[in-house]
Amino acid sequence: MISIIMPVKNPGKYLIPCLDSIITQSYTNWELIMVNDGCTDGSDKILENYASCYSNIQHLFSKGEGIVAALQTGYLQSCGDYIHRMDADDVMPYDKLERMVGVMDDNCIVTGMVDYFSDDFDLGDGYQKYSAWINQLMVSGDLWKDIYKECPIPSSAWLIHRTHFERIGGFLSSRLPEDYDLAFRMYKSGILVKSIPQVIHHWRDSNLRTSRINSTYFPVNYMDLKVHHFLSIDRNDTKPLLVWGAGKKGKKVAKALIKKKIKFNWITDNPIKYGVNIFDIIIQPRSSIPLTPYQLILAISSPTDQEEISRVLDDTTLVSNKDYFWFC
């Protein structure tokens, strides 16, 4: 059986399409645990109605303390062999669960491609590129290739056995965004990932989306999360650390490292910043430091600059995701 854990916080008109996409699944051995996290938009009545009509649907109440607490509340009441998360404004393809169970075994994580959509406005270029990036990872099968760039597993596009889920800490995320934190813990676990090269989830963008209206989800928080997991998973303490890039993202990386009391050198290709003191660290020209003795964090936003730096790195013996890591 699959336990579907679904936090609910004012999804408005999107809730019924979401619930209907679950109850019409071609795979029927599931339970849905809906956790009302202080809804004030009338969703509580809809949740109660569905729970009263279907024996495999529960309606629980959280204390309104946020998505992580709601997920934990739902998980504690679940009893399925496999764990899945669903967001209350998204939509499942009718055969989502069937496809995921079809390739599942007890020693893997199953994920798949997403269809990013909106009923209310034209999708922004950034989010379209993000979903295209995720889907390309699913096709290539190398899901963790650029995990320090963005979260490669959407919050409602994975299935995992309960045993492994508990081993990696389940929904006990102490850092936001919680879906990105969970992806890092999946990565760290080394569990085999099976990706389905077909759309298994319809991922909605709307003005009600938590990541749009809750400031704790804004990207300013992501760098602390990335640095935390980099130091835990991929940091090679036998090599000195070098941060490349002194723009906005480079400064965020530097702040996160300083907060952790991690020593590093800092370089840039921007002549204006040569010799500048930022956070009591003197920014040095890239040409003044040989790259090969270092482990590098790359925090360069410009696509043109990224391409140039990639060419530079290709001419060295440094290995991607071992010696250097793209953080943007």
TORVOPA-847770 format. One record per residue: y, z, x of N, C-alpha, C in turn; residue in three letters. Coordinates in steps of 0.1 Angstrom, whole numbers, plus 5000, padded with zeros to 4 digits. Example, Ala and Ser with C-alpha at 12.3 -4.5 7.8 and 13.67 -1.06 7.14 Angstrom:
<atoms>
 n.py n.pz n.px ca.py ca.pz ca.px c.py c.pz c.px res
 4943 5078 5132  4955  5078  5123 4967 5078 5132 ALA
 4978 5071 5128  4989  5071  5137 5000 5079 5129 SER
</atoms>
This chain:
<atoms>
 n.py n.pz n.px ca.py ca.pz ca.px c.py c.pz c.px res
 4988 5000 5008  5000  5000  5000 5012 5000 5009 MET
 5023 4993 5004  5036  4993  5011 5045 5002 5004 ILE
 5052 5011 5011  5062  5020  5006 5076 5013 5009 SER
 5083 5009 4999  5096  5003  5000 5107 5014 4998 ILE
 5114 5017 5009  5125  5028  5008 5138 5021 5006 ILE
 5145 5024 4995  5158  5017  4992 5169 5027 4989 MET
 5178 5029 4999  5190  5037  4996 5200 5029 4986 PRO
 5206 5037 4977  5215  5030  4967 5228 5037 4967 VAL
 5239 5029 4970  5252  5035  4969 5262 5024 4964 LYS
 5264 5025 4951  5273  5016  4944 5271 5001 4946 ASN
 5260 4996 4944  5257  4981  4946 5263 4973 4935 PRO
 5267 4979 4924  5273  4972  4913 5264 4961 4907 GLY
 5269 4949 4905  5262  4939  4898 5250 4933 4906 LYS
 5249 4937 4918  5238  4932  4926 5225 4940 4925 TYR
 5226 4951 4919  5214  4960  4918 5202 4954 4910 LEU
 5205 4949 4898  5195  4943  4889 5188 4931 4896 ILE
 5195 4922 4901  5188  4911  4908 5179 4916 4919 PRO
 5184 4926 4927  5175  4931  4937 5163 4937 4932 CYS
 5164 4946 4921  5152  4952  4916 5143 4942 4909 LEU
 5148 4932 4903  5139  4922  4897 5132 4914 4907 ASP
 5138 4912 4919  5131  4905  4930 5119 4913 4935 SER
 5120 4926 4934  5109  4935  4939 5098 4935 4928 ILE
 5101 4937 4916  5090  4939  4906 5083 4925 4903 ILE
 5088 4914 4907  5082  4901  4905 5075 4896 4918 THR
 5073 4905 4928  5066  4901  4940 5052 4897 4937 GLN
 5047 4886 4945  5033  4882  4943 5023 4892 4948 SER
 5028 4900 4958  5019  4911  4963 5023 4923 4955 TYR
 5013 4930 4949  5016  4940  4939 5013 4954 4943 THR
 5007 4956 4955  5003  4970  4959 5014 4976 4967 ASN
 5024 4980 4959  5036  4986  4966 5041 4998 4957 TRP
 5049 5006 4963  5057  5016  4956 5072 5014 4961 GLU
 5081 5016 4951  5095  5016  4954 5101 5029 4952 LEU
 5108 5034 4963  5114  5047  4962 5129 5045 4963 ILE
 5136 5046 4952  5151  5044  4952 5158 5057 4953 MET
 5167 5058 4963  5174  5070  4966 5189 5069 4962 VAL
 5193 5075 4952  5206  5075  4947 5215 5084 4956 ASN
 5223 5077 4963  5232  5085  4973 5246 5087 4967 ASP
 5246 5092 4955  5259  5096  4949 5266 5084 4943 GLY
 5258 5075 4936  5264  5064  4929 5274 5068 4918 CYS
 5285 5061 4918  5296  5064  4908 5299 5051 4899 THR
 5291 5041 4901  5294  5028  4894 5285 5025 4882 ASP
 5277 5035 4878  5268  5033  4867 5254 5029 4871 GLY
 5252 5028 4884  5239  5024  4889 5228 5034 4886 SER
 5232 5046 4884  5222  5057  4882 5214 5054 4869 ASP
 5221 5049 4859  5214  5046  4846 5204 5034 4848 LYS
 5208 5024 4856  5198  5013  4859 5186 5018 4866 ILE
 5189 5027 4876  5177  5032  4884 5168 5040 4875 LEU
 5174 5048 4867  5165  5056  4858 5157 5048 4848 GLU
 5163 5037 4843  5156  5028  4834 5144 5022 4841 ASN
 5146 5017 4853  5135  5010  4860 5124 5020 4863 TYR
 5128 5032 4867  5118  5042  4871 5110 5047 4859 ALA
 5116 5046 4847  5109  5050  4835 5100 5039 4830 SER
 5102 5027 4834  5094  5016  4829 5083 5012 4838 CYS
 5083 5017 4851  5073  5013  4861 5068 5025 4868 TYR
 5055 5027 4867  5049  5039  4873 5049 5039 4888 SER
 5051 5028 4895  5052  5027  4909 5066 5027 4915 ASN
 5076 5031 4906  5090  5032  4910 5095 5046 4908 ILE
 5100 5052 4919  5106  5066  4918 5121 5065 4919 GLN
 5128 5074 4912  5143  5075  4914 5146 5089 4919 HIS
 5150 5090 4931  5154  5103  4938 5169 5104 4940 LEU
 5173 5116 4943  5187  5118  4945 5189 5124 4959 PHE
 5199 5118 4966  5203  5123  4979 5216 5131 4977 SER
 5221 5138 4987  5232  5146  4986 5245 5139 4989 LYS
 5245 5125 4989  5257  5118  4992 5262 5119 5006 GLY
 5252 5122 5015  5256  5124  5029 5255 5112 5038 GLU
 5252 5100 5032  5251  5088  5039 5237 5082 5039 GLY
 5237 5070 5045  5225  5062  5044 5213 5068 5052 ILE
 5215 5074 5063  5204  5079  5071 5197 5091 5063 VAL
 5205 5100 5058  5199  5111  5050 5192 5105 5037 ALA
 5197 5095 5031  5191  5089  5020 5177 5082 5024 ALA
 5177 5075 5035  5165  5070  5040 5154 5080 5043 LEU
 5158 5091 5049  5149  5102  5052 5144 5109 5039 GLN
 5153 5110 5029  5149  5116  5016 5138 5107 5010 THR
 5140 5094 5010  5130  5085  5004 5117 5085 5012 GLY
 5118 5085 5025  5106  5084  5033 5097 5097 5031 TYR
 5103 5108 5029  5095  5121  5028 5087 5120 5015 LEU
 5090 5112 5005  5083  5111  4993 5074 5099 4992 GLN
 5073 5091 5003  5065  5079  5003 5050 5082 5008 SER
 5041 5074 5004  5027  5076  5007 5020 5063 5011 CYS
 5027 5052 5013  5021  5039  5017 5016 5039 5031 GLY
 5007 5030 5033  5002  5027  5047 5012 5020 5055 ASP
 5020 5012 5049  5031  5004  5056 5044 5008 5050 TYR
 5054 5008 5059  5068  5011  5056 5077 4999 5056 ILE
 5085 4998 5046  5095  4987  5045 5108 4993 5040 HIS
 5119 4987 5044  5132  4991  5039 5138 4980 5031 ARG
 5145 4983 5020  5152  4973  5012 5166 4978 5010 MET
 5176 4969 5010  5189  4973  5007 5192 4968 4992 ASP
 5200 4976 4985  5201  4975  4971 5209 4963 4966 ALA
 5215 4956 4975  5223  4944  4971 5217 4931 4976 ASP
 5205 4932 4983  5198  4920  4988 5187 4915 4978 ASP
 5181 4904 4981  5171  4898  4973 5158 4895 4981 VAL
 5147 4898 4975  5134  4894  4982 5130 4880 4976 MET
 5125 4871 4985  5118  4859  4980 5105 4864 4973 PRO
 5100 4857 4964  5089  4862  4955 5077 4865 4963 TYR
 5075 4859 4975  5063  4861  4983 5066 4869 4996 ASP
 5077 4876 4996  5080  4883  5009 5070 4892 5014 LYS
 5066 4901 5005  5056  4912  5009 5042 4905 5012 LEU
 5038 4895 5004  5026  4888  5006 5026 4882 5020 GLU
 5037 4875 5024  5037  4869  5037 5036 4879 5048 ARG
 5043 4890 5047  5044  4900  5057 5030 4907 5059 MET
 5024 4910 5048  5011  4916  5048 5000 4907 5054 VAL
 5002 4894 5051  4993  4884  5055 4991 4882 5070 GLY
 5001 4886 5078  5000  4885  5093 5000 4899 5099 VAL
 5000 4910 5091  5001  4923  5096 4987 4928 5101 MET
 4987 4935 5112  4976  4944  5116 4982 4957 5119 ASP
 4974 4967 5122  4978  4981  5123 4986 4983 5136 ASP
 4987 4973 5145  4993  4975  5158 5005 4966 5161 ASN
 5013 4963 5150  5024  4954  5152 5035 4957 5143 CYS
 5046 4951 5145  5058  4950  5136 5059 4936 5131 ILE
 5060 4934 5118  5062  4921  5113 5076 4919 5108 VAL
 5082 4908 5112  5096  4904  5108 5096 4889 5105 THR
 5108 4884 5102  5109  4870  5098 5123 4865 5097 GLY
 5125 4853 5093  5138  4847  5092 5145 4852 5080 MET
 5159 4850 5080  5167  4855  5069 5176 4843 5064 VAL
 5179 4844 5051  5189  4835  5045 5201 4843 5042 ASP
 5212 4841 5049  5224  4849  5047 5233 4842 5037 TYR
 5237 4849 5026  5244  4842  5015 5254 4851 5009 PHE
 5263 4845 5001  5272  4853  4993 5275 4845 4980 SER
 5276 4853 4969  5279  4847  4956 5295 4848 4954 ASP
 5302 4855 4962  5316  4858  4960 5326 4851 4968 ASP
 5322 4846 4980  5331  4839  4989 5324 4831 4999 PHE
 5331 4822 5006  5325  4814  5016 5321 4823 5028 ASP
 5310 4822 5034  5306  4830  5045 5314 4827 5057 LEU
 5318 4838 5064  5325  4836  5077 5316 4830 5088 GLY
 5323 4823 5097  5316  4816  5108 5308 4826 5116 ASP
 5313 4838 5118  5306  4848  5127 5293 4852 5121 GLY
 5293 4855 5108  5280  4859  5102 5270 4848 5101 TYR
 5275 4836 5099  5266  4824  5099 5259 4822 5112 GLN
 5267 4824 5123  5262  4822  5136 5252 4834 5139 LYS
 5255 4845 5134  5246  4857  5136 5232 4854 5130 TYR
 5232 4850 5117  5219  4847  5111 5212 4836 5117 SER
 5219 4825 5122  5213  4814  5129 5207 4819 5142 ALA
 5214 4828 5149  5209  4834  5161 5196 4842 5159 TRP
 5196 4850 5148  5184  4858  5145 5172 4848 5142 ILE
 5175 4838 5134  5164  4828  5130 5159 4821 5142 ASN
 5167 4818 5152  5162  4811  5164 5153 4820 5172 GLN
 5156 4833 5172  5148  4843  5179 5134 4843 5172 LEU
 5134 4842 5159  5121  4843  5152 5113 4830 5155 MET
 5119 4819 5157  5112  4807  5160 5107 4808 5174 VAL
 5115 4813 5184  5111  4813  5198 5100 4824 5200 SER
 5100 4834 5192  5091  4845  5194 5095 4856 5204 GLY
 5107 4854 5210  5112  4863  5220 5123 4871 5214 ASP
 5119 4881 5206  5128  4888  5197 5138 4897 5205 LEU
 5133 4902 5217  5141  4912  5224 5150 4905 5235 TRP
 5150 4892 5235  5157  4885  5246 5171 4890 5248 LYS
 5179 4891 5238  5193  4894  5238 5196 4906 5230 ASP
 5188 4917 5230  5190  4928  5221 5203 4935 5224 ILE
 5208 4935 5236  5221  4941  5239 5233 4933 5234 TYR
 5231 4921 5229  5241  4914  5223 5243 4918 5209 LYS
 5233 4917 5201  5233  4921  5187 5220 4926 5182 GLU
 5219 4932 5170  5207  4937  5165 5198 4925 5160 CYS
 5186 4923 5166  5178  4911  5163 5169 4912 5150 PRO
 5169 4925 5145  5160  4926  5133 5169 4932 5121 ILE
 5171 4923 5111  5179  4928  5100 5173 4940 5093 PRO
 5181 4949 5087  5176  4962  5082 5165 4960 5072 SER
 5165 4949 5064  5155  4948  5054 5145 4937 5056 SER
 5142 4934 5069  5133  4923  5073 5122 4927 5082 ALA
 5116 4939 5080  5105  4944  5089 5095 4951 5081 TRP
 5083 4952 5086  5072  4959  5080 5064 4966 5092 LEU
 5061 4978 5091  5054  4985  5102 5045 4996 5096 ILE
 5034 4998 5103  5024  5008  5099 5030 5022 5100 HIS
 5027 5031 5091  5033  5044  5091 5031 5052 5104 ARG
 5019 5050 5110  5016  5058  5122 5026 5054 5133 THR
 5029 5041 5135  5038  5037  5145 5052 5040 5142 HIS
 5055 5039 5129  5069  5043  5124 5072 5057 5128 PHE
 5063 5066 5125  5065  5080  5128 5066 5082 5144 GLU
 5058 5075 5151  5058  5077  5165 5071 5073 5172 ARG
 5078 5063 5166  5091  5060  5172 5103 5067 5165 ILE
 5100 5077 5157  5110  5085  5151 5115 5081 5137 GLY
 5109 5071 5131  5111  5067  5117 5126 5065 5114 GLY
 5131 5071 5103  5145  5070  5100 5154 5081 5106 PHE
 5149 5088 5115  5156  5099  5122 5166 5093 5132 LEU
 5176 5085 5128  5186  5080  5136 5197 5090 5138 SER
 5201 5092 5150  5213  5101  5153 5225 5093 5156 SER
 5223 5080 5157  5234  5070  5161 5235 5059 5151 ARG
 5247 5055 5148  5249  5044  5139 5254 5031 5147 LEU
 5251 5019 5142  5244  5017  5129 5229 5020 5130 PRO
 5224 5025 5120  5210  5030  5120 5199 5019 5122 GLU
 5202 5007 5116  5193  4996  5118 5192 4991 5132 ASP
 5203 4991 5139  5203  4987  5153 5196 4998 5162 TYR
 5199 5010 5159  5192  5021  5166 5177 5020 5164 ASP
 5172 5017 5152  5158  5016  5149 5152 5004 5157 LEU
 5160 4993 5158  5155  4981  5165 5153 4984 5180 ALA
 5163 4992 5185  5161  4996  5199 5149 5005 5201 PHE
 5146 5014 5192  5134  5022  5193 5121 5014 5192 ARG
 5122 5004 5183  5110  4994  5182 5108 4987 5196 MET
 5119 4983 5202  5119  4976  5215 5113 4985 5225 TYR
 5118 4997 5226  5113  5007  5236 5098 5010 5234 LYS
 5093 5010 5222  5079  5014  5219 5069 5004 5225 SER
 5073 4991 5227  5064  4981  5232 5054 4976 5222 GLY
 5056 4980 5210  5047  4975  5199 5048 4960 5198 ILE
 5037 4953 5196  5037  4938  5194 5045 4935 5182 LEU
 5054 4924 5183  5061  4919  5172 5056 4906 5168 VAL
 5053 4904 5155  5049  4892  5149 5060 4887 5140 LYS
 5066 4875 5144  5077  4870  5136 5072 4858 5128 SER
 5076 4858 5115  5073  4847  5106 5084 4837 5107 ILE
 5081 4824 5111  5092  4814  5112 5096 4808 5098 PRO
 5097 4816 5088  5101  4812  5075 5110 4823 5069 GLN
 5118 4820 5059  5127  4829  5053 5119 4840 5045 VAL
 5121 4852 5049  5114  4863  5042 5124 4872 5035 ILE
 5137 4870 5037  5147  4879  5031 5160 4872 5028 HIS
 5165 4874 5016  5179  4869  5013 5189 4880 5015 HIS
 5197 4878 5025  5206  4889  5030 5220 4886 5024 TRP
 5225 4895 5016  5238  4892  5009 5250 4898 5016 ARG
 5260 4890 5016  5273  4895  5021 5282 4896 5009 ASP
 5289 4907 5008  5298  4910  4997 5309 4920 5001 SER
 5319 4921 4993  5330  4931  4996 5325 4945 4995 ASN
 5314 4947 4989  5308  4961  4987 5299 4965 4999 LEU
 5297 4956 5008  5287  4959  5019 5292 4970 5027 ARG
 5283 4979 5030  5286  4992  5037 5293 4989 5051 THR
 5288 4979 5058  5294  4976  5071 5308 4971 5070 SER
 5312 4967 5058  5326  4962  5056 5335 4974 5052 ARG
 5330 4984 5044  5339  4994  5039 5338 5007 5045 ILE
 5327 5009 5054  5325  5022  5061 5329 5021 5075 ASN
 5340 5028 5080  5345  5026  5093 5335 5030 5104 SER
 5325 5038 5100  5315  5043  5110 5306 5031 5114 THR
 5306 5020 5107  5297  5009  5110 5305 4998 5117 TYR
 5318 5000 5119  5326  4989  5126 5321 4988 5141 PHE
 5322 4976 5146  5316  4973  5159 5321 4982 5171 PRO
 5332 4989 5169  5337  4998  5180 5326 5008 5183 VAL
 5317 5011 5174  5307  5021  5177 5294 5015 5184 ASN
 5293 5002 5184  5281  4996  5189 5279 4998 5204 TYR
 5290 4998 5212  5288  4999  5226 5282 5012 5231 MET
 5286 5023 5224  5279  5036  5227 5264 5035 5225 ASP
 5260 5029 5214  5246  5028  5211 5239 5019 5222 LEU
 5245 5008 5225  5239  4999  5235 5238 5006 5248 LYS
 5248 5012 5253  5248  5019  5266 5237 5030 5266 VAL
 5237 5038 5255  5227  5048  5254 5213 5043 5256 HIS
 5209 5032 5249  5196  5027  5250 5193 5020 5263 HIS
 5203 5013 5268  5202  5007  5281 5198 5017 5292 PHE
 5205 5028 5292  5202  5038  5302 5188 5044 5300 LEU
 5184 5045 5288  5170  5050  5285 5159 5041 5287 SER
 5162 5028 5285  5151  5018  5285 5151 5009 5298 ILE
 5162 5004 5301  5162  4993  5311 5170 4996 5324 ASP
 5176 5008 5325  5184  5011  5337 5175 5013 5349 ARG
 5177 5006 5360  5170  5007  5372 5178 5016 5382 ASN
 5175 5029 5383  5183  5038  5391 5182 5035 5406 ASP
 5173 5026 5410  5173  5023  5424 5184 5013 5428 THR
 5191 5008 5419  5201  4998  5421 5215 5003 5416 LYS
 5225 5001 5423  5239  5005  5418 5242 4996 5406 PRO
 5251 5001 5397  5254  4994  5385 5268 4987 5386 LEU
 5269 4975 5381  5281  4967  5381 5284 4962 5367 LEU
 5296 4965 5363  5301  4960  5350 5310 4948 5353 VAL
 5307 4937 5346  5314  4924  5348 5322 4921 5336 TRP
 5335 4922 5337  5344  4919  5325 5353 4931 5322 GLY
 5366 4929 5322  5376  4940  5320 5384 4938 5308 ALA
 5379 4930 5298  5386  4928  5286 5383 4940 5276 GLY
 5385 4937 5263  5383  4948  5253 5368 4953 5254 LYS
 5359 4944 5254  5345  4949  5254 5341 4955 5268 LYS
 5346 4950 5278  5343  4956  5291 5349 4970 5292 GLY
 5360 4973 5286  5366  4986  5286 5357 4995 5277 LYS
 5352 4990 5266  5343  4998  5258 5330 5002 5265 LYS
 5325 4993 5273  5313  4996  5281 5317 5007 5291 VAL
 5328 5005 5298  5332  5014  5308 5334 5028 5302 ALA
 5341 5029 5290  5343  5042  5284 5329 5049 5281 LYS
 5320 5041 5276  5307  5046  5272 5299 5052 5285 ALA
 5300 5044 5296  5294  5049  5308 5301 5061 5314 LEU
 5314 5061 5313  5321  5073  5318 5318 5085 5310 ILE
 5316 5084 5297  5312  5095  5288 5299 5100 5292 LYS
 5290 5092 5297  5277  5096  5302 5277 5100 5316 LYS
 5288 5100 5323  5290  5104  5337 5282 5094 5346 LYS
 5281 5082 5343  5274  5072  5351 5284 5065 5360 ILE
 5281 5064 5373  5289  5057  5382 5287 5042 5382 LYS
 5297 5034 5384  5296  5020  5384 5308 5014 5391 PHE
 5305 5001 5396  5316  4993  5401 5320 4984 5390 ASN
 5333 4978 5391  5338  4970  5380 5345 4958 5385 TRP
 5341 4946 5380  5346  4934  5385 5352 4925 5374 ILE
 5360 4916 5377  5366  4906  5367 5368 4893 5374 THR
 5370 4883 5366  5374  4869  5370 5389 4867 5367 ASP
 5395 4877 5361  5409  4876  5357 5418 4881 5368 ASN
 5425 4872 5375  5434  4876  5386 5444 4886 5382 PRO
 5449 4886 5370  5459  4896  5366 5454 4910 5367 ILE
 5441 4912 5366  5436  4926  5367 5430 4930 5381 LYS
 5431 4921 5390  5427  4924  5404 5435 4936 5409 TYR
 5427 4947 5413  5434  4959  5419 5440 4968 5409 GLY
 5438 4965 5396  5444  4974  5385 5435 4986 5384 VAL
 5441 4998 5381  5434  5010  5379 5432 5012 5364 ASN
 5420 5012 5360  5417  5014  5346 5406 5025 5345 ILE
 5410 5036 5338  5401  5048  5337 5397 5053 5351 PHE
 5407 5053 5360  5405  5058  5374 5395 5049 5382 ASP
 5393 5037 5378  5384  5028  5385 5392 5016 5389 ILE
 5392 5011 5401  5399  5000  5406 5391 4987 5403 ILE
 5397 4978 5395  5390  4966  5391 5391 4956 5403 ILE
 5379 4951 5407  5378  4942  5419 5375 4928 5415 GLN
 5379 4918 5423  5376  4904  5421 5361 4902 5422 PRO
 5355 4894 5413  5341  4891  5414 5337 4886 5428 ARG
 5345 4878 5434  5342  4872  5447 5341 4883 5458 SER
 5346 4895 5456  5346  4905  5467 5333 4913 5467 SER
 5324 4911 5458  5312  4920  5457 5300 4910 5456 ILE
 5290 4912 5465  5278  4904  5463 5270 4909 5451 PRO
 5264 4900 5443  5258  4904  5431 5244 4910 5432 LEU
 5237 4904 5441  5222  4907  5442 5218 4921 5444 THR
 5226 4930 5451  5222  4944  5452 5223 4952 5439 PRO
 5229 4946 5429  5233  4954  5417 5224 4951 5405 TYR
 5225 4960 5395  5221  4957  5382 5234 4955 5374 GLN
 5234 4944 5366  5247  4940  5360 5247 4942 5345 LEU
 5258 4947 5340  5261  4946  5325 5273 4936 5324 ILE
 5270 4926 5316  5280  4915  5314 5287 4917 5301 LEU
 5300 4919 5301  5308  4921  5289 5319 4911 5288 ALA
 5315 4898 5287  5325  4887  5286 5324 4880 5273 ILE
 5335 4880 5265  5334  4875  5252 5336 4859 5251 SER
 5344 4854 5260  5347  4839  5259 5334 4831 5261 SER
 5331 4822 5251  5319  4813  5253 5320 4805 5266 PRO
 5332 4800 5269  5334  4792  5281 5331 4800 5293 THR
 5336 4812 5294  5334  4821  5305 5319 4824 5306 ASP
 5313 4827 5295  5298  4830  5295 5290 4819 5301 GLN
 5293 4806 5297  5286  4795  5303 5288 4794 5318 GLU
 5300 4796 5322  5303  4795  5337 5295 4806 5344 GLU
 5296 4818 5339  5289  4830  5345 5274 4827 5345 ILE
 5268 4822 5334  5254  4818  5334 5250 4809 5345 SER
 5259 4799 5348  5256  4790  5359 5257 4797 5372 ARG
 5266 4806 5374  5266  4814  5386 5253 4822 5388 VAL
 5249 4829 5377  5237  4837  5378 5224 4829 5380 LEU
 5224 4817 5375  5213  4808  5378 5211 4804 5392 ASP
 5222 4805 5400  5221  4802  5414 5218 4815 5423 ASP
 5214 4826 5416  5210  4838  5423 5196 4841 5420 THR
 5191 4851 5427  5177  4855  5424 5176 4866 5413 THR
 5187 4869 5407  5187  4879  5396 5180 4874 5384 LEU
 5173 4883 5377  5165  4879  5366 5171 4885 5353 VAL
 5172 4877 5343  5178  4881  5330 5169 4892 5324 SER
 5176 4902 5318  5169  4913  5311 5161 4922 5321 ASN
 5164 4920 5334  5158  4929  5344 5170 4933 5353 LYS
 5177 4923 5359  5188  4926  5368 5201 4924 5361 ASP
 5202 4916 5350  5215  4915  5343 5212 4914 5328 TYR
 5222 4920 5321  5221  4921  5306 5234 4917 5300 PHE
 5233 4908 5290  5245  4904  5282 5248 4914 5271 TRP
 5260 4920 5271  5263  4930  5261 5273 4924 5251 PHE
 5275 4911 5251  5283  4905  5241 5280 4890 5241 CYS
</atoms>
